[in-house]
Amino acid sequence: MKETGKINYLEIPSSDLAATKQFFSSVFGWSFVDYGPEYVAIGDAGLDGGFYQSDVKATTASGSVLVVLYSAALEQTLEKVKSANGKIIKDIFPFPGGRRFHFTDLTGNEFAVWSE
């Protein structure tokens, strides 16, 4: 439900939209709708958003917001990320509230996955 002042949509850079779609559909089951050659909307990801064509990378080192995904099976998700050629940049570690790991996708954007 759309509400004033609530986060409604995220847009993330990607230097290779085809590779991004393949990675996130195979690892997390996301679907996509193409809106021209430089934009693709995300579906089945829990929050609406999209990827736009750009050579910029979203990383915490560059001051970007960190997109954190949830997994009920953290180790299995880590293996799926690896199998899809994602790069694990912080292996599973504890934090208040659970455990998580950080990875970069095929275009170098940083994401995290957490579990209780």
C-alpha positions as CSV (number, residue, x, y, z in Angstrom):
1,M,0.0,0.0,0.0
2,K,1.4,3.4,-1.0
3,E,1.7,5.8,2.0
4,T,3.1,9.3,2.1
5,G,6.6,9.3,3.5
6,K,7.1,5.5,3.2
7,I,9.8,3.9,1.1
8,N,8.1,2.8,-2.1
9,Y,10.7,2.0,-4.8
10,L,14.4,1.4,-5.1
11,E,16.5,2.0,-8.2
12,I,19.9,0.3,-8.5
13,P,22.6,0.8,-11.1
14,S,23.7,-2.1,-13.4
15,S,26.4,-2.1,-16.1
16,D,24.9,-5.2,-17.6
17,L,21.1,-5.6,-17.3
18,A,21.0,-9.0,-18.9
19,A,23.5,-10.4,-16.5
20,T,21.7,-8.7,-13.6
21,K,18.4,-10.3,-14.6
22,Q,20.0,-13.7,-14.9
23,F,21.7,-13.5,-11.6
24,F,18.8,-12.3,-9.5
25,S,16.3,-14.6,-11.2
26,S,18.5,-17.7,-10.7
27,V,19.5,-16.9,-7.1
28,F,16.4,-15.2,-5.6
29,G,13.6,-16.0,-8.1
30,W,13.0,-12.4,-9.1
31,S,11.1,-11.6,-12.2
32,F,11.6,-8.6,-14.5
33,V,9.8,-6.3,-16.9
34,D,11.9,-4.5,-19.5
35,Y,11.2,-0.8,-20.0
36,G,13.5,0.0,-23.0
37,P,17.1,-0.9,-23.3
38,E,18.3,1.0,-20.2
39,Y,15.8,0.1,-17.5
40,V,14.2,-3.1,-16.0
41,A,11.7,-3.2,-13.2
42,I,12.0,-5.9,-10.5
43,G,9.1,-8.2,-9.5
44,D,8.8,-10.8,-6.8
45,A,11.5,-9.1,-4.6
46,G,9.4,-7.9,-1.7
47,L,9.7,-4.2,-2.6
48,D,9.2,-2.6,-5.9
49,G,12.2,-1.3,-7.7
50,G,14.4,-1.5,-10.8
51,F,17.8,-1.6,-12.3
52,Y,19.0,1.2,-14.6
53,Q,21.9,1.1,-17.0
54,S,25.0,2.7,-15.4
55,D,28.7,2.1,-14.9
56,V,28.3,3.3,-11.3
57,K,28.5,0.6,-8.6
58,A,26.4,0.7,-5.3
59,T,28.8,-0.2,-2.5
60,T,29.0,0.7,1.1
61,A,32.6,1.8,0.6
62,S,31.3,4.5,-1.8
63,G,28.6,5.6,0.6
64,S,25.7,3.7,-1.0
65,V,22.7,2.4,0.8
66,L,23.0,-1.3,1.5
67,V,20.1,-3.4,0.2
68,V,19.6,-6.3,2.7
69,L,17.7,-9.4,1.6
70,Y,16.3,-12.1,3.9
71,S,16.8,-15.8,3.8
72,A,15.4,-18.6,5.9
73,A,18.3,-20.8,4.8
74,L,21.4,-18.5,4.9
75,E,24.0,-21.2,4.0
76,Q,22.0,-22.4,1.1
77,T,21.6,-18.8,-0.2
78,L,25.3,-18.2,0.2
79,E,26.0,-21.3,-2.0
80,K,23.5,-20.1,-4.6
81,V,25.2,-16.7,-4.8
82,K,28.6,-18.4,-5.3
83,S,27.1,-20.8,-7.9
84,A,25.8,-17.9,-9.9
85,N,29.3,-16.2,-9.8
86,G,28.5,-13.6,-7.2
87,K,31.5,-12.7,-5.1
88,I,31.3,-13.1,-1.3
89,I,32.9,-10.1,0.2
90,K,32.0,-10.7,3.9
91,D,31.4,-14.3,4.9
92,I,28.6,-15.2,7.3
93,F,29.0,-13.3,10.6
94,P,26.8,-12.6,13.6
95,F,25.2,-9.3,14.3
96,P,22.6,-8.2,16.8
97,G,19.4,-9.9,15.6
98,G,20.9,-12.7,13.5
99,R,23.6,-13.6,11.0
100,R,24.4,-12.2,7.6
101,F,26.9,-12.1,4.7
102,H,27.7,-9.5,2.0
103,F,28.2,-10.2,-1.7
104,T,28.6,-8.3,-4.9
105,D,26.5,-9.2,-8.0
106,L,28.0,-9.7,-11.4
107,T,28.2,-5.9,-12.0
108,G,29.9,-5.1,-8.6
109,N,26.9,-3.9,-6.6
110,E,27.0,-4.8,-2.9
111,F,24.1,-6.5,-1.2
112,A,23.7,-8.4,2.1
113,V,21.6,-11.4,3.1
114,W,20.5,-12.0,6.7
115,S,18.7,-14.6,8.8
116,E,17.8,-15.0,12.4
